[in-house]
């Protein structure tokens, strides 16, 4: 029967349809039971990550904080491929630390954590933040720290300069109490802290490319 049909097609000059590009493309697809995986897509170095910090309206760190200040940010804008594939959803966590010296403070990202639980090493930084606020003797420590997150060094500065020891009981970022370094600043008339506005200062830039699967 098959031979008869083939002969009939040949007689009508239609056998060329078997070599059409559609037939060739279908033949190249994997079998139906073969899993298709998403190859990772590279997000290049230099890409900006828009993030937010929901725990406080501002963050105080002292120059030369004694320890890196742990901070977890969340992505405020998704990262997608040019075709619309989702790589980094909104609300993904960016885990890192704030470090400071005499010249400024900077956020250094260490890890990207997705809602699915997947984690990836992440190399990204903020700009160096140089905005300062002067803490003076007699100022209200409660007013200063209201709606703010503080590093241990900043807590010691505020407590030592204002003379308000109650700040030592405030939970500082990283869990290191101000009391350990309170004596360094006790009795000073004033001191400067770096003050970070998360909405303005913490846009991140990828230092190294990162490859992620499409969600």
Steps between C-alpha positions, in 0.01 A plus 500: 500500500779744596679428175182576311456842674864592442463412131187710477675798655795458270273495199352833616848655571410551871774292664713816538273606788671242719819708495330827609667708776206424735570131483868564567425721801261252656753225454755700698284527814585268791270206572191582704641335814830694489513775771573852372715706738545876520862587440616774741493853362786732594425836658808705410726696731392863522128417526314708759287339772224716645446400862317614811549469875174455684626476858582870545490836329873560544810321621774647719853361494809644663825564315710185541216285634666228711323222307319479166135591552269228362211629288246317283345695214222393262478558126249769408511434126512171309781413261383342175652380173441699182229245414322550831634197688517559875844470660469687831146548640397801705547431871811285463741547790844654460708408802813698580678734737569868548866580548651838581826683539586867548394582144152350485275197525417245231263206468667181373264230377592138565200287412180503294214301655186431295154431642536140380787456746772492234811697593780632281829672577469867409769763452345847497558828682334831565670832447718626785268697728653811653195681642556572870302616800661666800395358837538760775510489876153529654314390184209261542623149429140381467431753228817412311431128486126525433418310178871428456721192497843535660831319503685430824748781441219747431322390818816564701537847347139597572512361853840648584442848362139549614565338838189286458603150608153364422602462138720209603184295538391569144547208261776599262567342161712193549402458863820656640413730789625856522632447851817328384628816331306762695808623682668613178239772450388570856544867582550624145319822414413389146571240235396425144312199367438392144127502432363285219170561323414156355274642228775726369832344594460126456458445127743216432730430207608149406879463525503151347253347254255246642326220309142415601234270354178647361214467747 
